[in-house]
Amino acid sequence: MSLFQSDYFTVSSKNGLSQFQTMIAYLGGSTFQTVLDNPVTAYRQLVQQYAKDAAGKAVDPTIATAEATAVFKANPAAAALSGLVPRIIGVGFKRIPKFGILLGLSFFLGEDGTISTTSAFGASVLSAPFINPIRMIEKQQRAYFKTTGVEKPIMEILRESAKQNFIPLFRGTVPLMGHSCASALLGLAGQPKLQKYIKEELSQYGIGNFTSGLLASAAVTPIYVGVTNPLSRLEVIMQTSKIDGKAIGVIEACREVANDSKQFGLRGIFRGQGLGIAKGILSLTAFHQGRIWLTETFRDHNISNGSYTPKVGSA
């Protein structure tokens, strides 16, 4: 599938959208989600990052949460907006490869925009090298908030990485693949199917898109966060260490999480779990509602200009 082929802009007779419009709907939903969930994303990273004190010893999760809260109270606006710029930029650098591969596989497999397990898995693995540098920059911006009170400039992060041929930007790629796969399977593939089922079952009670989407997100998110929270911990450990210092590998990061769980049990391994669930519900709902709104807007536009004629009885 090429962006420059004419059929990329041709409206499908099956779903009333062109591949280009489907991609824009996904990117628009992602942008809406990114802006809304950034404060929770930032706070959750700090809760997980402050799992160790200055001496490198694991601290109780309640202490880590208190430290993260103190950072937010000291500079709420800066903390809430930290990392937002690379995340917004990442909607292009991260989402275009991911959604491009995802929707490309979907159309190639004849799914007409619906997302299967095969498409979700393929997109997760193939898009990880494009996504990881943005996530690394985002986390590095917040990594020193407790000591400096400000986010680390993007250019400073890039200059430090350039001294090592930008290799540090790919720290955490392995756990990201697992995280991205779970996100695609449960968030992109699972949530819309569950939303459709909930809407059909509760239609007699006047349940609309937003409510059914919220219920579907609430049902999927605890499973998603339970799977991805340990992977998120590994990412934070690997991506918040100093760029010009010793890199923390996957095995070392796993040992750190294991030691944390030995001292604090499940509270140690699932630091930020509650925040992750809240973020997941907000993120999934915002993403899919934004995507659905754009999808319906594009489809209505195609109907009005004669590019698409709905089949009798179709929704």
Residue pairs with C-beta under 8 A, 6 or more apart in sequence:
1 8
1 19
1 100
1 103
1 104
1 107
1 108
2 8
3 20
7 19
8 18
8 19
8 20
9 18
9 19
9 20
10 18
11 17
11 18
11 21
11 302
11 307
11 308
12 18
12 19
12 112
12 113
13 308
14 112
15 22
15 112
15 113
15 299
16 298
16 299
16 302
16 303
16 308
16 310
17 25
17 113
17 295
17 298
17 299
17 302
17 308
19 103
19 107
21 295
21 298
21 302
22 103
22 113
22 295
23 96
23 99
23 100
23 103
24 294
24 298
25 291
25 294
25 295
25 298
26 95
26 99
26 103
26 291
27 91
27 92
27 95
27 96
27 99
28 290
28 291
28 294
29 286
29 287
29 288
29 289
29 290
29 291
29 292
29 294
30 91
30 95
30 99
30 287
30 290
31 88
31 91
31 290
32 286
32 287
32 289
32 290
33 283
33 284
33 286
33 287
33 290
34 84
34 87
34 88
34 90
34 91
35 84
35 88
36 282
36 283
36 286
37 279
37 282
37 283
37 286
38 80
38 81
38 83
38 84
38 87
39 79
39 80
39 81
40 275
40 278
40 279
40 282
41 83
41 87
41 279
42 79
42 80
42 81
42 82
42 83
42 142
43 68
43 72
43 79
43 80
43 275
44 232
44 272
44 275
44 276
44 279
45 83
45 139
45 142
45 236
45 240
46 67
46 68
46 71
46 72
46 79
46 142
46 145
46 146
47 61
47 64
47 65
47 68
47 271
47 272
47 275
48 64
48 232
48 233
48 236
48 271
48 272
49 142
49 143
49 236
49 240
50 59
50 63
50 64
50 67
50 68
50 146
51 58
51 59
51 61
51 64
51 233
51 260
51 268
51 271
52 58
52 59
52 256
53 59
58 256
58 259
58 260
58 263
58 264
58 268
60 264
61 264
61 267
61 268
61 271
64 271
67 146
71 79
71 145
71 146
72 79
72 80
74 149
75 145
75 149
75 150
78 149
78 150
78 151
79 142
79 145
82 141
82 142
82 145
82 151
83 138
83 139
83 141
83 142
83 151
85 154
86 134
86 137
86 138
86 141
86 154
87 134
87 138
89 134
90 131
90 134
90 135
90 138
93 130
93 131
93 133
93 134
94 127
94 130
94 131
94 134
94 135
97 126
97 127
97 130
97 131
98 123
98 124
98 127
98 130
98 131
98 180
98 184
99 123
101 122
101 123
101 126
101 127
102 115
102 119
102 120
102 122
102 123
102 127
102 184
102 188
103 113
103 119
105 118
105 119
105 122
105 123
106 112
106 113
106 114
106 115
106 116
106 119
107 113
109 116
109 118
109 119
111 119
114 192
115 184
115 188
115 189
115 192
116 189
117 185
117 189
119 189
120 181
120 184
120 185
120 188
120 189
121 181
121 184
121 185
123 180
123 184
124 177
124 180
124 181
124 183
124 184
124 185
125 177
125 180
125 181
127 180
128 173
128 176
128 177
128 180
129 170
129 173
131 176
131 180
132 169
132 170
132 171
132 172
132 173
132 176
133 166
133 169
133 170
135 172
135 176
135 235
135 239
136 168
136 169
136 170
136 171
136 172
136 239
137 154
137 157
137 158
137 169
139 235
139 236
139 239
139 240
140 152
140 157
140 239
140 240
140 243
141 151
141 152
141 153
141 154
141 157
142 151
142 152
142 240
143 152
143 240
144 152
145 151
157 243
158 166
160 168
160 243
160 244
161 167
161 168
161 169
161 243
163 244
164 243
164 244
168 243
168 247
171 238
171 239
171 241
171 247
171 248
172 234
172 235
172 238
172 239
174 250
175 231
175 232
175 234
175 235
175 238
175 250
175 253
176 231
176 235
178 228
178 231
179 228
179 231
179 232
179 235
182 224
182 227
182 228
182 231
183 224
183 228
186 220
186 223
186 224
186 227
187 220
187 224
187 280
187 283
187 284
187 287
190 220
191 213
191 216
191 217
191 220
191 284
191 288
192 216
192 288
194 216
194 219
194 220
195 209
195 212
195 213
195 215
195 216
195 288
196 212
198 207
198 212
198 215
198 216
198 219
199 207
199 208
199 209
199 212
202 212
207 215
209 289
209 292
210 285
210 289
213 284
213 285
213 288
213 289
213 292
214 281
214 285
216 284
217 280
217 281
217 284
217 285
217 288
218 281
220 280
220 284
221 277
221 280
221 281
221 284
222 277
224 280
225 273
225 276
225 277
225 280
226 270
226 273
228 276
229 269
229 270
229 271
229 272
229 273
229 276
230 257
230 269
230 270
232 272
232 276
233 253
233 257
233 269
233 271
233 272
234 250
234 253
234 254
234 257
237 248
237 253
237 256
237 257
238 247
238 248
238 249
238 250
238 253
241 247
241 248
248 256
257 268
257 269
260 268
260 269
260 271
261 268
261 269
262 268
299 308
302 308
303 309
303 310
